[in-house]
Amino acid sequence: MPSTLTLLGKEFVPYISAKEIDEKVKALAAQLDKDYDGKKPLFIAILNGSFMFAASLFKELTIEAEISFIKLASYKGTKSTGHVITAIGLDTDITNRHIIILEDIIDTGKTLHSFLPQLHNQHPASLKVAVLLDKPEPRKFDVPVDYICFTIPNKFVLGYGLDFDGFGRNTKDIYELKEEA
């Protein structure tokens, strides 16, 4: 893992290694295999940030499962805009299906708070949320988080799918914004 990463004039330092991520994702896959054995769940990955998490997790699952993607966004730069934009919608019938939402990070909870009621209205058999990073400190909306790989403090992070204005998603490790002295 490089000691620093500079993007768009900001410096980032190592936070979570690819090895740690891999271990947590494998453990989550094992738990989901157990919890959803025989249920043929549908995973819904929220783009863009969750694409690496979703791909890594899906490769580790041994149960019969499907995956679909939806694009929702609420960030610009290092701050949440407070508005959720649906850019690509769900085109799969989820009635009576076991649904697991895959999200890269949950902080304010705005994205899922806006999206989950839309899913509940389609009458799934069950609806759970699996997240790579849970950041509870800035939570403004009460959203269920059923599976968590890492709980982190209120830091700005990037890498492994998470971005800073579209950049930095392509690292296998997660970095945090370096605090200015």
Secondary structure, 3 states (H helix, E strand, C coil): CCCCEEECCEEEEEEECHHHHHHHHHHHHHHHHHHCCCCCCEEEEEECCCHHHHHHHHHHCCCCCEEEEEEEEEEECCEEEEEEEEEECCCCCCCCCEEEEEEEEECCCHHHHHHHHHHHCCCCCEEEEEEEEECCCCCCCCCCCCEEEEECCCCCEEECCECECCECCCCCCEEEECCCC
